[in-house]
C-alpha cells in the first residue's frame, strides 16, 4: 500500500512548513490528485488519519481536489478527456496522446493555527 508512504510524506512536508511559520497545529491540508496518479483516494484518507497521529496534523481535515485527466493528440492536436493511460483520441483514433493533466499529486494548501 503506497498510500501510507504518500500520507507520511504529505504530513512531513506540511509539518515542516507549519514549523517554519511557528504554528502549533495544522487544521487542514488540501491536495490535488489527478485521476491517473495511481492513488486510491479512500486508502489515502485512511492512511492519512493513521499517519497524522502524534503530529502537528493530528485531527487535520484532508481535502482532496480531483484533477480530471486530459491529453493532446500527437496526430491531430485534439485535446480530450482521458479515462486511462491508454486512451485513444476521440477524433482520429490515434493511440498516442500526450497527457497534459491528471497525473498530479501535490499539496495545494495548508491551513495552520497558532493555538489549538
C-alpha positions as CSV (number, residue, x, y, z in Angstrom):
1,X,0.0,0.0,0.0
2,X,1.9,3.0,-1.2
3,X,-0.8,5.4,0.0
4,X,0.8,5.1,3.6
5,X,4.1,6.4,2.3
6,X,2.3,9.1,0.4
7,X,0.4,10.1,3.5
8,X,3.5,10.2,5.6
9,X,5.3,12.3,3.1
10,X,2.4,14.8,2.9
11,X,2.4,15.1,6.7
12,X,6.1,15.5,6.8
13,X,6.1,18.3,4.2
14,X,3.1,20.1,5.8
15,X,4.6,19.8,9.3
16,X,7.9,21.3,8.1
17,X,6.0,24.2,6.5
18,X,4.0,24.7,9.7
19,X,7.1,24.7,11.9
20,X,8.7,27.4,9.8
21,X,5.6,29.5,10.5
22,X,5.8,28.6,14.2
23,X,2.3,27.0,14.0
24,X,1.1,24.8,16.8
25,X,-1.1,22.6,14.6
26,X,-2.3,22.0,11.1
27,X,-6.1,22.3,10.7
28,X,-6.4,21.2,7.1
29,X,-4.4,20.1,4.1
30,X,-5.7,20.4,0.6
31,X,-4.3,18.1,-2.1
32,X,-4.7,18.0,-5.9
33,X,-4.8,14.4,-7.1
34,X,-5.0,13.5,-10.7
35,X,-7.3,10.7,-11.8
36,X,-4.3,9.0,-13.4
37,X,-2.0,9.5,-10.5
38,X,-2.4,5.9,-9.4
39,X,-3.7,6.8,-5.9
40,X,-6.6,5.2,-4.2
41,X,-8.4,8.1,-2.6
42,X,-10.1,6.1,0.1
43,X,-6.9,4.4,1.1
44,X,-5.1,7.7,1.2
45,X,-7.7,9.2,3.5
46,X,-7.5,6.2,5.8
47,X,-3.7,6.2,5.8
48,X,-3.6,10.0,6.4
49,X,-5.6,9.7,9.6
50,X,-3.3,7.0,10.9
51,X,-0.1,8.7,9.9
52,X,-1.2,12.0,11.4
53,X,-1.4,10.6,14.9
54,X,1.0,12.4,17.3
55,X,2.0,15.0,14.7
56,X,1.1,18.6,14.1
57,X,-1.5,17.3,11.6
58,X,-3.4,15.1,14.1
59,X,-7.1,15.8,13.6
60,X,-6.5,17.9,10.4
61,X,-9.1,17.8,7.7
62,X,-7.8,16.3,4.4
63,X,-9.4,18.0,1.4
64,X,-8.8,16.3,-1.9
65,X,-9.5,18.0,-5.2
66,X,-9.7,15.5,-8.1
67,X,-8.0,16.7,-11.3
68,X,-9.5,15.1,-14.4
69,X,-7.1,13.6,-16.9
70,X,-6.6,15.4,-20.3
71,X,-4.4,14.8,-23.2
72,X,-3.4,16.2,-26.5
73,X,-3.3,14.0,-29.6
74,X,0.1,13.9,-31.3
75,X,-1.6,13.4,-34.7
76,X,-4.5,15.8,-34.9
77,X,-3.8,18.1,-31.9
78,X,-7.2,17.4,-30.3
79,X,-7.5,18.0,-26.5
80,X,-9.5,15.2,-24.9
81,X,-10.6,13.9,-21.5
82,X,-8.8,10.6,-20.8
83,X,-10.1,7.6,-18.8
84,X,-6.8,5.7,-18.8
85,X,-3.2,5.9,-19.7
86,X,-4.0,4.1,-23.0
87,X,-7.0,6.3,-24.1
88,X,-7.4,6.9,-27.8
89,X,-8.1,10.2,-29.5
90,X,-11.9,10.6,-29.9
91,X,-11.4,12.4,-33.2
92,X,-8.8,10.5,-35.2
93,X,-8.4,7.2,-33.1
94,X,-4.7,7.7,-32.6
95,X,-3.4,5.8,-29.6
96,X,-0.5,8.1,-28.7
97,X,-1.7,11.0,-26.6
98,X,0.5,13.5,-24.6
99,X,-1.0,13.6,-21.1
100,X,-1.3,17.3,-20.0
101,X,-3.3,16.9,-16.8
102,X,-4.4,14.1,-14.4
103,X,-1.1,12.7,-13.1
104,X,-0.8,15.4,-10.4
105,X,-0.2,14.7,-6.7
106,X,0.6,17.9,-4.9
107,X,-0.2,19.9,-1.8
108,X,-2.2,22.8,-2.8
109,X,-2.8,24.5,0.6
110,X,-2.0,24.0,4.3
111,X,-4.1,25.8,6.9
112,X,-2.3,26.3,10.2
113,X,-3.2,27.8,13.5
114,X,-1.2,29.4,16.3
115,X,-3.2,27.8,19.1
116,X,-5.0,24.6,19.5
